[in-house]
Amino acid sequence: MVAPLQHIIAVAGLLFSIGVLGVLFRRNAIIVFMSIEIMLNAVNLAFVAFSRYHGNIDGQVFVFFSMTLAAAEVAVGLAIMVALFRNLKTTDISKISSLKY
């Protein structure tokens, strides 16, 4: 039994909305990164759903490259966050106004 396309797109939209709310309303940098990852996963879910619906593999290949890019983004983002935490002793985004020390 396969879920209809509308249900999968609704779940992807809900996940994307949760990610947007996390980016807009949270101040912790780790929570913001997690919210961005939720948004990327929602888009990947939509790509896979449309790819399966249309019967081609192009969307799934694009998801593979998107996940690779997301892993690189997390590695760079966490490295920047660790460097900022070592210097400023906080991960609060509102206290990090610039990268100058």
Short mmCIF file of the C-alpha atoms (twelve columns), coordinates in Angstrom:
data_MODEL
# 
_entry.id   MODEL 
# 
loop_
_atom_site.group_PDB 
_atom_site.id 
_atom_site.type_symbol 
_atom_site.label_atom_id 
_atom_site.label_alt_id 
_atom_site.label_comp_id 
_atom_site.label_asym_id 
_atom_site.label_seq_id 
_atom_site.Cartn_x 
_atom_site.Cartn_y 
_atom_site.Cartn_z 
_atom_site.pdbx_PDB_model_num 
ATOM 1   C CA . MET A 1   0.000  0.000  0.000   1 
ATOM 2   C CA . VAL A 2   1.505  3.304  -1.132  1 
ATOM 3   C CA . ALA A 3   0.683  6.666  0.427   1 
ATOM 4   C CA . PRO A 4   -0.882 9.162  -1.987  1 
ATOM 5   C CA . LEU A 5   1.282  11.981 -3.293  1 
ATOM 6   C CA . GLN A 6   -0.861 14.605 -1.537  1 
ATOM 7   C CA . HIS A 7   -0.176 13.067 1.868   1 
ATOM 8   C CA . ILE A 8   3.559  12.978 1.328   1 
ATOM 9   C CA . ILE A 9   3.601  16.590 0.116   1 
ATOM 10  C CA . ALA A 10  1.522  17.599 3.154   1 
ATOM 11  C CA . VAL A 11  4.083  15.968 5.476   1 
ATOM 12  C CA . ALA A 12  6.912  17.686 3.591   1 
ATOM 13  C CA . GLY A 13  5.123  21.033 3.910   1 
ATOM 14  C CA . LEU A 14  4.596  20.482 7.629   1 
ATOM 15  C CA . LEU A 15  8.265  19.616 8.133   1 
ATOM 16  C CA . PHE A 16  9.340  22.670 6.146   1 
ATOM 17  C CA . SER A 17  7.037  24.898 8.217   1 
ATOM 18  C CA . ILE A 18  8.470  23.510 11.466  1 
ATOM 19  C CA . GLY A 19  11.961 24.233 10.165  1 
ATOM 20  C CA . VAL A 20  11.056 27.812 9.217   1 
ATOM 21  C CA . LEU A 21  9.551  28.412 12.648  1 
ATOM 22  C CA . GLY A 22  12.689 27.031 14.272  1 
ATOM 23  C CA . VAL A 23  14.908 29.365 12.267  1 
ATOM 24  C CA . LEU A 24  12.728 32.403 12.955  1 
ATOM 25  C CA . PHE A 25  12.028 31.970 16.653  1 
ATOM 26  C CA . ARG A 26  15.007 30.174 18.181  1 
ATOM 27  C CA . ARG A 27  18.212 31.895 19.279  1 
ATOM 28  C CA . ASN A 28  20.438 28.877 19.833  1 
ATOM 29  C CA . ALA A 29  22.722 28.256 16.851  1 
ATOM 30  C CA . ILE A 30  22.489 24.471 17.177  1 
ATOM 31  C CA . ILE A 31  18.674 24.602 17.037  1 
ATOM 32  C CA . VAL A 32  18.885 26.876 13.989  1 
ATOM 33  C CA . PHE A 33  21.175 24.383 12.224  1 
ATOM 34  C CA . MET A 34  18.797 21.556 13.099  1 
ATOM 35  C CA . SER A 35  15.888 23.579 11.707  1 
ATOM 36  C CA . ILE A 36  17.759 24.162 8.454   1 
ATOM 37  C CA . GLU A 37  18.395 20.435 8.213   1 
ATOM 38  C CA . ILE A 38  14.673 19.760 8.765   1 
ATOM 39  C CA . MET A 39  13.877 22.116 5.886   1 
ATOM 40  C CA . LEU A 40  16.406 20.379 3.625   1 
ATOM 41  C CA . ASN A 41  14.948 16.990 4.520   1 
ATOM 42  C CA . ALA A 42  11.436 18.246 3.735   1 
ATOM 43  C CA . VAL A 43  12.574 19.340 0.292   1 
ATOM 44  C CA . ASN A 44  14.328 16.001 -0.224  1 
ATOM 45  C CA . LEU A 45  11.119 14.192 0.736   1 
ATOM 46  C CA . ALA A 46  9.203  16.207 -1.845  1 
ATOM 47  C CA . PHE A 47  11.823 15.432 -4.523  1 
ATOM 48  C CA . VAL A 48  11.618 11.713 -3.821  1 
ATOM 49  C CA . ALA A 49  7.813  11.781 -3.790  1 
ATOM 50  C CA . PHE A 50  7.600  13.560 -7.142  1 
ATOM 51  C CA . SER A 51  10.312 11.330 -8.593  1 
ATOM 52  C CA . ARG A 52  8.392  8.217  -7.591  1 
ATOM 53  C CA . TYR A 53  5.120  9.694  -8.843  1 
ATOM 54  C CA . HIS A 54  6.549  10.458 -12.285 1 
ATOM 55  C CA . GLY A 55  8.443  7.166  -12.488 1 
ATOM 56  C CA . ASN A 56  11.929 8.518  -13.111 1 
ATOM 57  C CA . ILE A 57  15.055 8.563  -10.984 1 
ATOM 58  C CA . ASP A 58  16.151 12.179 -11.541 1 
ATOM 59  C CA . GLY A 59  14.681 13.463 -8.269  1 
ATOM 60  C CA . GLN A 60  16.348 10.729 -6.259  1 
ATOM 61  C CA . VAL A 61  19.726 11.493 -7.810  1 
ATOM 62  C CA . PHE A 62  19.248 15.155 -6.967  1 
ATOM 63  C CA . VAL A 63  18.445 14.175 -3.359  1 
ATOM 64  C CA . PHE A 64  21.719 12.264 -3.173  1 
ATOM 65  C CA . PHE A 65  23.673 15.382 -4.157  1 
ATOM 66  C CA . SER A 66  21.562 17.539 -1.859  1 
ATOM 67  C CA . MET A 67  22.350 15.294 1.105   1 
ATOM 68  C CA . THR A 68  26.050 15.505 0.277   1 
ATOM 69  C CA . LEU A 69  25.828 19.284 0.215   1 
ATOM 70  C CA . ALA A 70  23.924 19.287 3.515   1 
ATOM 71  C CA . ALA A 71  26.644 17.189 5.163   1 
ATOM 72  C CA . ALA A 72  29.303 19.634 4.000   1 
ATOM 73  C CA . GLU A 73  27.187 22.544 5.249   1 
ATOM 74  C CA . VAL A 74  26.863 20.952 8.679   1 
ATOM 75  C CA . ALA A 75  30.602 20.331 8.907   1 
ATOM 76  C CA . VAL A 76  31.462 23.931 8.040   1 
ATOM 77  C CA . GLY A 77  28.674 25.361 10.210  1 
ATOM 78  C CA . LEU A 78  29.678 23.344 13.251  1 
ATOM 79  C CA . ALA A 79  33.327 24.343 12.790  1 
ATOM 80  C CA . ILE A 80  32.323 28.007 12.741  1 
ATOM 81  C CA . MET A 81  30.077 27.502 15.755  1 
ATOM 82  C CA . VAL A 82  32.860 25.807 17.755  1 
ATOM 83  C CA . ALA A 83  35.240 28.648 16.917  1 
ATOM 84  C CA . LEU A 84  32.674 31.245 17.999  1 
ATOM 85  C CA . PHE A 85  31.894 29.351 21.203  1 
ATOM 86  C CA . ARG A 86  35.573 29.160 22.098  1 
ATOM 87  C CA . ASN A 87  35.944 32.916 21.699  1 
ATOM 88  C CA . LEU A 88  32.581 34.251 22.921  1 
ATOM 89  C CA . LYS A 89  31.471 31.435 25.284  1 
ATOM 90  C CA . THR A 90  27.920 31.450 23.867  1 
ATOM 91  C CA . THR A 91  25.879 29.968 21.043  1 
ATOM 92  C CA . ASP A 92  23.167 32.611 21.291  1 
ATOM 93  C CA . ILE A 93  22.670 34.145 17.859  1 
ATOM 94  C CA . SER A 94  21.500 37.492 19.203  1 
ATOM 95  C CA . LYS A 95  24.814 37.962 21.044  1 
ATOM 96  C CA . ILE A 96  26.871 37.185 17.959  1 
ATOM 97  C CA . SER A 97  26.496 40.442 16.063  1 
ATOM 98  C CA . SER A 98  29.614 40.221 13.909  1 
ATOM 99  C CA . LEU A 99  32.599 38.021 13.277  1 
ATOM 100 C CA . LYS A 100 34.998 40.734 14.459  1 
ATOM 101 C CA . TYR A 101 36.602 40.334 17.883  1 
# 
